[in-house]
Amino acid sequence: MNSFYKVFIFVILFSILTIHKVSSKLIFILFTSNKRQFLNQTNEYRKMHQVGSVIMNETINKISEDYAKKLASQNVLKHSGIKGYGENLLYMSESLVMKRGIKSWYEEVKYYDFSNPVYNSKTGHFTQLVWKKTKQVGFGVAQNGSRVFVVCHYTPRGNVIGQFAANVLPLKN
């Protein structure tokens, strides 16, 4: 085979691999250490509200990862409708997601009225985050361009009508 064809084949193969690498950047899986960081942040906020820690569940991680990939591939943020799980979603820039992801959900606390413990669309992420009966979580992350999509599923699910007073406790003094 002459050198021209060898170079041509090399360029084609290199191009295919490069295209694959770029398209695979569309979706990345959150590494275990980052999931631990999300879990630790979640449990810090839960502790502030006198509720127990949650544990990470690998099955729920997989469900969350799969849904994060779907959101990233469609470049849209919408709830999954998966039965039996609570769900928090967000998207933000790659540089902010580890610093601000869980915190952005918690910051809804400023809109929650502990003297009138009911569901409010402005506080649903916060109330799910600190829901007392929730015991297990899973996290998934995927990327599309500069957007990082974060999905967290919770079980047992929170935001159950009529159960807010017993499950969303005020800050510990």
C-alpha positions as protocol buffer text, in pm:
chain_id: "A"
residue {
  index: 1
  type: MET
  ca { x: 0 y: 0 z: 0 }
}
residue {
  index: 2
  type: ASN
  ca { x: 150 y: 333 z: -94 }
}
residue {
  index: 3
  type: SER
  ca { x: 207 y: 605 z: 165 }
}
residue {
  index: 4
  type: PHE
  ca { x: -72 y: 827 z: 30 }
}
residue {
  index: 5
  type: TYR
  ca { x: -336 y: 563 z: 112 }
}
residue {
  index: 6
  type: LYS
  ca { x: -183 y: 498 z: 454 }
}
residue {
  index: 7
  type: VAL
  ca { x: -204 y: 869 z: 535 }
}
residue {
  index: 8
  type: PHE
  ca { x: -556 y: 885 z: 394 }
}
residue {
  index: 9
  type: ILE
  ca { x: -672 y: 590 z: 608 }
}
residue {
  index: 10
  type: PHE
  ca { x: -501 y: 739 z: 913 }
}
residue {
  index: 11
  type: VAL
  ca { x: -677 y: 1074 z: 861 }
}
residue {
  index: 12
  type: ILE
  ca { x: -1015 y: 902 z: 819 }
}
residue {
  index: 13
  type: LEU
  ca { x: -968 y: 689 z: 1132 }
}
residue {
  index: 14
  type: PHE
  ca { x: -843 y: 987 z: 1331 }
}
residue {
  index: 15
  type: SER
  ca { x: -1145 y: 1191 z: 1217 }
}
residue {
  index: 16
  type: ILE
  ca { x: -1387 y: 916 z: 1317 }
}
residue {
  index: 17
  type: LEU
  ca { x: -1227 y: 883 z: 1661 }
}
residue {
  index: 18
  type: THR
  ca { x: -1227 y: 1260 z: 1708 }
}
residue {
  index: 19
  type: ILE
  ca { x: -1595 y: 1286 z: 1612 }
}
residue {
  index: 20
  type: HIS
  ca { x: -1677 y: 1002 z: 1853 }
}
residue {
  index: 21
  type: LYS
  ca { x: -1482 y: 1171 z: 2132 }
}
residue {
  index: 22
  type: VAL
  ca { x: -1658 y: 1504 z: 2075 }
}
residue {
  index: 23
  type: SER
  ca { x: -2002 y: 1342 z: 2065 }
}
residue {
  index: 24
  type: SER
  ca { x: -1928 y: 1140 z: 2378 }
}
residue {
  index: 25
  type: LYS
  ca { x: -1853 y: 1468 z: 2556 }
}
residue {
  index: 26
  type: LEU
  ca { x: -2224 y: 1537 z: 2519 }
}
residue {
  index: 27
  type: ILE
  ca { x: -2282 y: 1300 z: 2806 }
}
residue {
  index: 28
  type: PHE
  ca { x: -2056 y: 1230 z: 3100 }
}
residue {
  index: 29
  type: ILE
  ca { x: -2121 y: 1027 z: 3411 }
}
residue {
  index: 30
  type: LEU
  ca { x: -2065 y: 1184 z: 3749 }
}
residue {
  index: 31
  type: PHE
  ca { x: -1774 y: 1003 z: 3912 }
}
residue {
  index: 32
  type: THR
  ca { x: -1819 y: 838 z: 4251 }
}
residue {
  index: 33
  type: SER
  ca { x: -1621 y: 1105 z: 4437 }
}
residue {
  index: 34
  type: ASN
  ca { x: -1849 y: 1378 z: 4298 }
}
residue {
  index: 35
  type: LYS
  ca { x: -2158 y: 1176 z: 4389 }
}
residue {
  index: 36
  type: ARG
  ca { x: -2015 y: 1155 z: 4740 }
}
residue {
  index: 37
  type: GLN
  ca { x: -1979 y: 1532 z: 4743 }
}
residue {
  index: 38
  type: PHE
  ca { x: -2345 y: 1572 z: 4641 }
}
residue {
  index: 39
  type: LEU
  ca { x: -2444 y: 1320 z: 4909 }
}
residue {
  index: 40
  type: ASN
  ca { x: -2240 y: 1502 z: 5174 }
}
residue {
  index: 41
  type: GLN
  ca { x: -2393 y: 1838 z: 5080 }
}
residue {
  index: 42
  type: THR
  ca { x: -2742 y: 1686 z: 5091 }
}
residue {
  index: 43
  type: ASN
  ca { x: -2679 y: 1542 z: 5436 }
}
residue {
  index: 44
  type: GLU
  ca { x: -2535 y: 1870 z: 5568 }
}
residue {
  index: 45
  type: TYR
  ca { x: -2859 y: 2049 z: 5478 }
}
residue {
  index: 46
  type: ARG
  ca { x: -3070 y: 1767 z: 5620 }
}
residue {
  index: 47
  type: LYS
  ca { x: -2879 y: 1782 z: 5949 }
}
residue {
  index: 48
  type: MET
  ca { x: -2953 y: 2155 z: 5974 }
}
residue {
  index: 49
  type: HIS
  ca { x: -3324 y: 2061 z: 5973 }
}
residue {
  index: 50
  type: GLN
  ca { x: -3305 y: 1785 z: 6234 }
}
residue {
  index: 51
  type: VAL
  ca { x: -3359 y: 1497 z: 5993 }
}
residue {
  index: 52
  type: GLY
  ca { x: -3142 y: 1192 z: 5943 }
}
residue {
  index: 53
  type: SER
  ca { x: -2891 y: 1134 z: 5669 }
}
residue {
  index: 54
  type: VAL
  ca { x: -2979 y: 964 z: 5344 }
}
residue {
  index: 55
  type: ILE
  ca { x: -2770 y: 693 z: 5182 }
}
residue {
  index: 56
  type: MET
  ca { x: -2681 y: 657 z: 4817 }
}
residue {
  index: 57
  type: ASN
  ca { x: -2845 y: 371 z: 4630 }
}
residue {
  index: 58
  type: GLU
  ca { x: -2674 y: 241 z: 4314 }
}
residue {
  index: 59
  type: THR
  ca { x: -3003 y: 141 z: 4150 }
}
residue {
  index: 60
  type: ILE
  ca { x: -3136 y: 494 z: 4201 }
}
residue {
  index: 61
  type: ASN
  ca { x: -2803 y: 634 z: 4075 }
}
residue {
  index: 62
  type: LYS
  ca { x: -2854 y: 438 z: 3752 }
}
residue {
  index: 63
  type: ILE
  ca { x: -3211 y: 566 z: 3711 }
}
residue {
  index: 64
  type: SER
  ca { x: -3089 y: 922 z: 3772 }
}
residue {
  index: 65
  type: GLU
  ca { x: -2793 y: 884 z: 3533 }
}
residue {
  index: 66
  type: ASP
  ca { x: -3013 y: 747 z: 3256 }
}
residue {
  index: 67
  type: TYR
  ca { x: -3259 y: 1032 z: 3293 }
}
residue {
  index: 68
  type: ALA
  ca { x: -2983 y: 1294 z: 3306 }
}
residue {
  index: 69
  type: LYS
  ca { x: -2849 y: 1154 z: 2977 }
}
residue {
  index: 70
  type: LYS
  ca { x: -3195 y: 1178 z: 2823 }
}
residue {
  index: 71
  type: LEU
  ca { x: -3235 y: 1541 z: 2934 }
}
residue {
  index: 72
  type: ALA
  ca { x: -2890 y: 1632 z: 2801 }
}
residue {
  index: 73
  type: SER
  ca { x: -2950 y: 1462 z: 2467 }
}
residue {
  index: 74
  type: GLN
  ca { x: -3278 y: 1653 z: 2429 }
}
residue {
  index: 75
  type: ASN
  ca { x: -3131 y: 1971 z: 2582 }
}
residue {
  index: 76
  type: VAL
  ca { x: -3445 y: 2022 z: 2788 }
}
residue {
  index: 77
  type: LEU
  ca { x: -3531 y: 2024 z: 3159 }
}
residue {
  index: 78
  type: LYS
  ca { x: -3856 y: 1845 z: 3244 }
}
residue {
  index: 79
  type: HIS
  ca { x: -3965 y: 1604 z: 3514 }
}
residue {
  index: 80
  type: SER
  ca { x: -3956 y: 1236 z: 3431 }
}
residue {
  index: 81
  type: GLY
  ca { x: -4285 y: 1129 z: 3584 }
}
residue {
  index: 82
  type: ILE
  ca { x: -4116 y: 814 z: 3719 }
}
residue {
  index: 83
  type: LYS
  ca { x: -4354 y: 675 z: 3982 }
}
residue {
  index: 84
  type: GLY
  ca { x: -4242 y: 618 z: 4338 }
}
residue {
  index: 85
  type: TYR
  ca { x: -3953 y: 867 z: 4347 }
}
residue {
  index: 86
  type: GLY
  ca { x: -3916 y: 1228 z: 4444 }
}
residue {
  index: 87
  type: GLU
  ca { x: -3716 y: 1420 z: 4188 }
}
residue {
  index: 88
  type: ASN
  ca { x: -3506 y: 1735 z: 4181 }
}
residue {
  index: 89
  type: LEU
  ca { x: -3361 y: 1865 z: 3854 }
}
residue {
  index: 90
  type: LEU
  ca { x: -3138 y: 2150 z: 3750 }
}
residue {
  index: 91
  type: TYR
  ca { x: -2904 y: 2262 z: 3482 }
}
residue {
  index: 92
  type: MET
  ca { x: -2623 y: 2512 z: 3506 }
}
residue {
  index: 93
  type: SER
  ca { x: -2277 y: 2577 z: 3372 }
}
residue {
  index: 94
  type: GLU
  ca { x: -2010 y: 2315 z: 3423 }
}
residue {
  index: 95
  type: SER
  ca { x: -1800 y: 2546 z: 3640 }
}
residue {
  index: 96
  type: LEU
  ca { x: -2082 y: 2599 z: 3894 }
}
residue {
  index: 97
  type: VAL
  ca { x: -2250 y: 2262 z: 3925 }
}
residue {
  index: 98
  type: MET
  ca { x: -2043 y: 2119 z: 4213 }
}
residue {
  index: 99
  type: LYS
  ca { x: -2045 y: 2446 z: 4407 }
}
residue {
  index: 100
  type: ARG
  ca { x: -2403 y: 2553 z: 4350 }
}
residue {
  index: 101
  type: GLY
  ca { x: -2606 y: 2247 z: 4251 }
}
residue {
  index: 102
  type: ILE
  ca { x: -2747 y: 2123 z: 4582 }
}
residue {
  index: 103
  type: LYS
  ca { x: -2722 y: 2471 z: 4733 }
}
residue {
  index: 104
  type: SER
  ca { x: -2956 y: 2611 z: 4468 }
}
residue {
  index: 105
  type: TRP
  ca { x: -3225 y: 2367 z: 4583 }
}
residue {
  index: 106
  type: TYR
  ca { x: -3166 y: 2448 z: 4947 }
}
residue {
  index: 107
  type: GLU
  ca { x: -3189 y: 2825 z: 4891 }
}
residue {
  index: 108
  type: GLU
  ca { x: -3564 y: 2786 z: 4834 }
}
residue {
  index: 109
  type: VAL
  ca { x: -3587 y: 2768 z: 5216 }
}
residue {
  index: 110
  type: LYS
  ca { x: -3626 y: 3146 z: 5217 }
}
residue {
  index: 111
  type: TYR
  ca { x: -3970 y: 3104 z: 5055 }
}
residue {
  index: 112
  type: TYR
  ca { x: -4093 y: 2824 z: 5284 }
}
residue {
  index: 113
  type: ASP
  ca { x: -4340 y: 2920 z: 5556 }
}
residue {
  index: 114
  type: PHE
  ca { x: -4283 y: 2683 z: 5848 }
}
residue {
  index: 115
  type: SER
  ca { x: -4595 y: 2825 z: 6018 }
}
residue {
  index: 116
  type: ASN
  ca { x: -4803 y: 2713 z: 5717 }
}
residue {
  index: 117
  type: PRO
  ca { x: -4641 y: 2383 z: 5612 }
}
residue {
  index: 118
  type: VAL
  ca { x: -4792 y: 2310 z: 5272 }
}
residue {
  index: 119
  type: TYR
  ca { x: -4664 y: 2248 z: 4921 }
}
residue {
  index: 120
  type: ASN
  ca { x: -4549 y: 2557 z: 4734 }
}
residue {
  index: 121
  type: SER
  ca { x: -4408 y: 2544 z: 4381 }
}
residue {
  index: 122
  type: LYS
  ca { x: -4133 y: 2787 z: 4487 }
}
residue {
  index: 123
  type: THR
  ca { x: -4005 y: 2548 z: 4756 }
}
residue {
  index: 124
  type: GLY
  ca { x: -4050 y: 2197 z: 4615 }
}
residue {
  index: 125
  type: HIS
  ca { x: -3677 y: 2132 z: 4566 }
}
residue {
  index: 126
  type: PHE
  ca { x: -3599 y: 2244 z: 4922 }
}
residue {
  index: 127
  type: THR
  ca { x: -3878 y: 2041 z: 5081 }
}
residue {
  index: 128
  type: GLN
  ca { x: -3779 y: 1725 z: 4891 }
}
residue {
  index: 129
  type: LEU
  ca { x: -3415 y: 1778 z: 4990 }
}
residue {
  index: 130
  type: VAL
  ca { x: -3492 y: 1786 z: 5364 }
}
residue {
  index: 131
  type: TRP
  ca { x: -3796 y: 1553 z: 5367 }
}
residue {
  index: 132
  type: LYS
  ca { x: -3763 y: 1353 z: 5689 }
}
residue {
  index: 133
  type: LYS
  ca { x: -3905 y: 1021 z: 5561 }
}
residue {
  index: 134
  type: THR
  ca { x: -3667 y: 1013 z: 5263 }
}
residue {
  index: 135
  type: LYS
  ca { x: -3389 y: 758 z: 5328 }
}
residue {
  index: 136
  type: GLN
  ca { x: -3217 y: 692 z: 4993 }
}
residue {
  index: 137
  type: VAL
  ca { x: -3100 y: 900 z: 4697 }
}
residue {
  index: 138
  type: GLY
  ca { x: -2938 y: 863 z: 4359 }
}
residue {
  index: 139
  type: PHE
  ca { x: -2759 y: 1124 z: 4151 }
}
residue {
  index: 140
  type: GLY
  ca { x: -2706 y: 1153 z: 3778 }
}
residue {
  index: 141
  type: VAL
  ca { x: -2527 y: 1415 z: 3572 }
}
residue {
  index: 142
  type: ALA
  ca { x: -2490 y: 1463 z: 3198 }
}
residue {
  index: 143
  type: GLN
  ca { x: -2361 y: 1744 z: 2982 }
}
residue {
  index: 144
  type: ASN
  ca { x: -2465 y: 1908 z: 2658 }
}
residue {
  index: 145
  type: GLY
  ca { x: -2227 y: 2183 z: 2555 }
}
residue {
  index: 146
  type: SER
  ca { x: -2183 y: 2419 z: 2847 }
}
residue {
  index: 147
  type: ARG
  ca { x: -2498 y: 2294 z: 3021 }
}
residue {
  index: 148
  type: VAL
  ca { x: -2471 y: 2032 z: 3293 }
}
residue {
  index: 149
  type: PHE
  ca { x: -2795 y: 1853 z: 3382 }
}
residue {
  index: 150
  type: VAL
  ca { x: -2829 y: 1719 z: 3737 }
}
residue {
  index: 151
  type: VAL
  ca { x: -3097 y: 1469 z: 3839 }
}
residue {
  index: 152
  type: CYS
  ca { x: -3157 y: 1351 z: 4193 }
}
residue {
  index: 153
  type: HIS
  ca { x: -3415 y: 1086 z: 4277 }
}
residue {
  index: 154
  type: TYR
  ca { x: -3532 y: 1025 z: 4634 }
}
residue {
  index: 155
  type: THR
  ca { x: -3711 y: 739 z: 4805 }
}
residue {
  index: 156
  type: PRO
  ca { x: -3945 y: 736 z: 4978 }
}
residue {
  index: 157
  type: ARG
  ca { x: -4054 y: 1042 z: 4785 }
}
residue {
  index: 158
  type: GLY
  ca { x: -4131 y: 1369 z: 4957 }
}
residue {
  index: 159
  type: ASN
  ca { x: -4371 y: 1656 z: 4896 }
}
residue {
  index: 160
  type: VAL
  ca { x: -4667 y: 1442 z: 5000 }
}
residue {
  index: 161
  type: ILE
  ca { x: -4976 y: 1657 z: 5057 }
}
residue {
  index: 162
  type: GLY
  ca { x: -5078 y: 1661 z: 5424 }
}
residue {
  index: 163
  type: GLN
  ca { x: -4735 y: 1547 z: 5550 }
}
residue {
  index: 164
  type: PHE
  ca { x: -4530 y: 1868 z: 5537 }
}
residue {
  index: 165
  type: ALA
  ca { x: -4550 y: 1954 z: 5909 }
}
residue {
  index: 166
  type: ALA
  ca { x: -4410 y: 1613 z: 6007 }
}
residue {
  index: 167
  type: ASN
  ca { x: -4140 y: 1603 z: 5738 }
}
residue {
  index: 168
  type: VAL
  ca { x: -4011 y: 1957 z: 5679 }
}
residue {
  index: 169
  type: LEU
  ca { x: -3867 y: 2070 z: 6008 }
}
residue {
  index: 170
  type: PRO
  ca { x: -3731 y: 2416 z: 6091 }
}
residue {
  index: 171
  type: LEU
  ca { x: -3364 y: 2493 z: 6128 }
}
residue {
  index: 172
  type: LYS
  ca { x: -3210 y: 2346 z: 6440 }
}
residue {
  index: 173
  type: ASN
  ca { x: -3134 y: 2616 z: 6700 }
}
